[in-house]
Amino acid sequence: MEDVFENFTASVTRAYKYISQIKKHESLTFGIKGIHVMSMIYLNKYKNGLTVSELASLCLEDKAAVSRNLDSLKDMGYVRFADSNAGKRRGRRAVLTPEGKKKAEEINKVVECIVGKIREGLSDQEEMIFYKVFSRINDNFSKYMKDIG
């Protein structure tokens, strides 16, 4: 039991590094950066768009980084901002343009392929148990962080 923390930390870090490398590698084929991938996926999922705050929460990123990310995607022609807030930046909803939707669908196809490869050798039950356990661990982390302030 002494190595639980080290094993867990190493496993999570290793998985995160693989995910980052995959995002970087695959995003190059789409002419975008790895940081854009999750924004494109979520914006494609939420057809009415998302505010910077909503997207930051989903992507687990800070609002400033997400705002810069969206500005970059806008410059590439993949995102537009709905005019619901009369010229103000705060509260604007980012939505995919038709070109952005097309790009997001291409990304989703690659993601489906990658997820298929990651699932290899796992039964549906094993996968369900993994996510249930991992979710509980994250909930416990959250409780711990609240306890320490």
ChimeraX attribute file (.defattr): number of C-alpha atoms within 10 A of each C-alpha:
attribute: neighborCount
match mode: 1-to-1
recipient: residues
	/A:1	5
	/A:2	6
	/A:3	8
	/A:4	9
	/A:5	10
	/A:6	9
	/A:7	12
	/A:8	11
	/A:9	12
	/A:10	12
	/A:11	12
	/A:12	11
	/A:13	12
	/A:14	12
	/A:15	12
	/A:16	12
	/A:17	12
	/A:18	12
	/A:19	13
	/A:20	14
	/A:21	13
	/A:22	15
	/A:23	19
	/A:24	17
	/A:25	13
	/A:26	18
	/A:27	18
	/A:28	12
	/A:29	10
	/A:30	14
	/A:31	10
	/A:32	17
	/A:33	17
	/A:34	19
	/A:35	17
	/A:36	17
	/A:37	20
	/A:38	17
	/A:39	24
	/A:40	23
	/A:41	18
	/A:42	19
	/A:43	22
	/A:44	21
	/A:45	13
	/A:46	13
	/A:47	12
	/A:48	12
	/A:49	21
	/A:50	23
	/A:51	21
	/A:52	24
	/A:53	19
	/A:54	16
	/A:55	24
	/A:56	18
	/A:57	13
	/A:58	13
	/A:59	17
	/A:60	11
	/A:61	13
	/A:62	13
	/A:63	17
	/A:64	12
	/A:65	13
	/A:66	23
	/A:67	18
	/A:68	12
	/A:69	17
	/A:70	23
	/A:71	17
	/A:72	16
	/A:73	21
	/A:74	18
	/A:75	11
	/A:76	13
	/A:77	14
	/A:78	22
	/A:79	25
	/A:80	20
	/A:81	21
	/A:82	17
	/A:83	13
	/A:84	10
	/A:85	12
	/A:86	8
	/A:87	10
	/A:88	9
	/A:89	13
	/A:90	10
	/A:91	16
	/A:92	20
	/A:93	22
	/A:94	27
	/A:95	25
	/A:96	27
	/A:97	16
	/A:98	13
	/A:99	13
	/A:100	21
	/A:101	20
	/A:102	14
	/A:103	19
	/A:104	24
	/A:105	15
	/A:106	12
	/A:107	20
	/A:108	16
	/A:109	11
	/A:110	14
	/A:111	17
	/A:112	11
	/A:113	11
	/A:114	12
	/A:115	11
	/A:116	10
	/A:117	10
	/A:118	10
	/A:119	12
	/A:120	8
	/A:121	9
	/A:122	11
	/A:123	10
	/A:124	10
	/A:125	8
	/A:126	12
	/A:127	13
	/A:128	12
	/A:129	12
	/A:130	13
	/A:131	11
	/A:132	11
	/A:133	12
	/A:134	12
	/A:135	12
	/A:136	12
	/A:137	12
	/A:138	11
	/A:139	12
	/A:140	12
	/A:141	12
	/A:142	11
	/A:143	12
	/A:144	11
	/A:145	10
	/A:146	9
	/A:147	8
	/A:148	6
	/A:149	6
